[in-house]
Amino acid sequence: MSEEEIQTETETEPEEVKPIAGIGTLVFGKYDATEVVCRDPGLAPYINLSTVGVPHTGGRHANAWFGKARLSVVERFTNKLMRTGKYTGKKMGALKAFESALDRMAEKSGENPLQAFVDAICHAAPMEEITRIKFGAVSQPKAVDSSPSRRLDVALANLAKGAQQGTSKSKRTLTQCIINELTKASNGDVTSFAVSKKEEVQRIAASAR
């Protein structure tokens, strides 16, 4: 083999490795999680968007210390959707409803719907809550700061509850209610259930300082 052939072989650039659809960076194989920005520095380390195929881990992190921090927020939100009511235990139904909600949001805005989802979480996460402290027989409320992990938990629970409640005594589907709740919460609209609950809790905490 001549020196020129050896040089041409060493100079060839390696092929670009592209992420496999649905593994690592793409949620539902469509939406790139690497371009999503969290504007809340407290929540940013706890919002996990990495997913492998279908976001369904079967609760493998349930008994681990802070194991839920390893779960994707997409899976945690769908788990919250089926906590009570007629959606209990219907994991695939909740996943399909959330996926179709993201699809419609992407068609309407032309942007990554995961960004709206993360913005909704940031606007729905309370900064402080109240606890009750006893002094003998007298108990009084006291304002306390919420940890980032709890802030994320409360935000996801309230967003899911707001979407659930929108379907009761209404002809709207769960997908439509998820779109409605996430869109309002991402804009910080007080008519959103999650944002209104956050404002209520923070107002009570402010009076209990």
C-alpha positions, -999 to +999 in steps of 0.1 A: +000+000+000+014+034-010+019+064+013-008+084-006-034+057+000-026+055+037-029+093+040-063+093+023-076+066+047-065+086+078-079+119+065-114+105+060-137+119+086-158+095+107-195+094+099-218+116+121-236+095+147-273+105+149-295+097+179-319+068+175-356+079+174-370+077+209-337+069+226-319+094+248-329+128+234-362+123+215-394+121+235-420+099+218-394+097+189-404+132+178-395+160+201-358+169+208-353+174+245-318+189+242-332+222+229-355+227+259-345+254+284-356+256+320-358+292+332-360+283+369-325+275+382-340+257+412-360+232+392-335+228+363-314+199+379-346+180+388-364+182+354-354+150+336-365+147+299-343+117+290-364+088+278-359+054+262-387+046+237-420+045+255-417+064+289-428+034+310-402+021+334-426-001+355-417+017+388-381+004+390-370+035+409-400+034+433-380+022+464-347+039+457-336+070+476-347+100+455-353+075+427-381+095+411-355+121+401-342+096+376-377+093+360-387+114+330-411+142+339-432+129+309-437+096+327-442+113+361-469+135+346-488+105+330-486+087+363-502+117+380-530+117+354-542+082+365-541+087+402-578+090+408-611+088+389-619+071+357-583+072+344-569+050+373-545+024+359-549+033+323-512+040+316-513+036+278-545+057+275-528+085+295-496+083+274-516+084+241-536+114+254-505+133+264-487+124+231-516+136+210-518+168+232-481+175+224-488+168+187-516+193+185-496+219+205-468+215+180-491+219+150-507+250+165-476+269+176-449+254+153-425+252+183-413+223+205-442+215+228-418+202+255-407+238+261-444+248+268-446+218+292-414+228+311-426+265+312-460+252+327-441+233+354-420+264+363-451+286+365-470+260+386-443+252+412-449+270+445-419+287+462-432+283+498-459+265+517-472+263+552-468+239+581-483+239+616-461+242+646-474+233+681-466+253+712-482+233+739-519+231+731-517+259+706-508+253+669-501+281+645-493+281+608-457+288+597-444+296+563-416+273+550-396+272+518-404+243+494-376+221+483-370+218+445-381+182+445-413+189+462-420+220+440-417+197+409-440+171+425-467+196+435-466+213+400-470+180+382-498+169+405-517+202+401-513+202+363-526+167+361-555+174+385-565+205+365-565+184+333-586+157+350-612+181+364-617+197+330-632+165+317-658+161+345-694+170+334-680+181+300-678+167+265-641+177+262-616+149+260-585+144+282-563+155+253-582+188+250-580+194+287-543+187+288-537+212+260-559+238+278-541+234+311-506+234+298-512+263+275-526+285+302-500+274+328-471+280+303-483+316+300-487+321+337-525+325+333-543+326+367-573+308+352-551+277+351-559+254+380-522+247+388-512+284+387-542+294+408-534+268+434-498+280+435-509+316+440-533+305+468-507+286+487-481+314+484-507+340+495-515+319+527-478+314+533-471+351+530-498+358+557-482+332+580-447+346+580 
